[in-house]
Amino acid sequence: MKYTVSLKLNHVFQRLYRKGQRSALPTLALYTRPNGRQENRLGLTTGTKLGHAVVRNKLRRRLRAIYRTHEDQFRCGYDIVVVCRGASVDAKYRRLEKDFLRLMKRNGLLLDSGEDKQ
């Protein structure tokens, strides 16, 4: 992930949940907030209700791959938290990808063609 660092601190997650812009679909929920930096910070959340560790890790790997594939299409300077919801466990990769891109567009993070990252 060229323009992104991992989000790991609990208080940053909590701030995003409280003050961030939220969009949701049955598979994913997305929280975003400007961070005043030159790069994005990405956090992934998978609750234990989704299944065992293997299932949760598979979802996180898929979402990281989706993000990495489309990273050059996103605006920089945001904290992003993706929360997996119940329908994401049975969802195909293409559906997760489509839903993730739709949520990024709803939150205004998807660049229009020809637009600069900054």
ChimeraX attribute file (.defattr): number of C-alpha atoms within 10 A of each C-alpha:
attribute: neighborCount
match mode: 1-to-1
recipient: residues
	/A:1	15
	/A:2	9
	/A:3	15
	/A:4	19
	/A:5	13
	/A:6	13
	/A:7	16
	/A:8	12
	/A:9	9
	/A:10	9
	/A:11	9
	/A:12	14
	/A:13	19
	/A:14	11
	/A:15	11
	/A:16	20
	/A:17	16
	/A:18	11
	/A:19	11
	/A:20	18
	/A:21	16
	/A:22	17
	/A:23	17
	/A:24	18
	/A:25	15
	/A:26	11
	/A:27	18
	/A:28	19
	/A:29	18
	/A:30	23
	/A:31	24
	/A:32	23
	/A:33	20
	/A:34	15
	/A:35	14
	/A:36	11
	/A:37	11
	/A:38	14
	/A:39	17
	/A:40	25
	/A:41	22
	/A:42	19
	/A:43	20
	/A:44	19
	/A:45	16
	/A:46	19
	/A:47	13
	/A:48	10
	/A:49	9
	/A:50	17
	/A:51	13
	/A:52	10
	/A:53	12
	/A:54	9
	/A:55	14
	/A:56	19
	/A:57	13
	/A:58	12
	/A:59	22
	/A:60	19
	/A:61	12
	/A:62	15
	/A:63	19
	/A:64	16
	/A:65	15
	/A:66	18
	/A:67	19
	/A:68	14
	/A:69	12
	/A:70	13
	/A:71	18
	/A:72	16
	/A:73	18
	/A:74	22
	/A:75	21
	/A:76	24
	/A:77	20
	/A:78	21
	/A:79	25
	/A:80	26
	/A:81	23
	/A:82	21
	/A:83	18
	/A:84	25
	/A:85	18
	/A:86	15
	/A:87	13
	/A:88	21
	/A:89	16
	/A:90	12
	/A:91	13
	/A:92	10
	/A:93	15
	/A:94	10
	/A:95	13
	/A:96	22
	/A:97	18
	/A:98	11
	/A:99	19
	/A:100	22
	/A:101	19
	/A:102	16
	/A:103	21
	/A:104	20
	/A:105	15
	/A:106	15
	/A:107	16
	/A:108	14
	/A:109	19
	/A:110	21
	/A:111	17
	/A:112	13
	/A:113	7
	/A:114	6
	/A:115	10
	/A:116	12
	/A:117	15
	/A:118	10
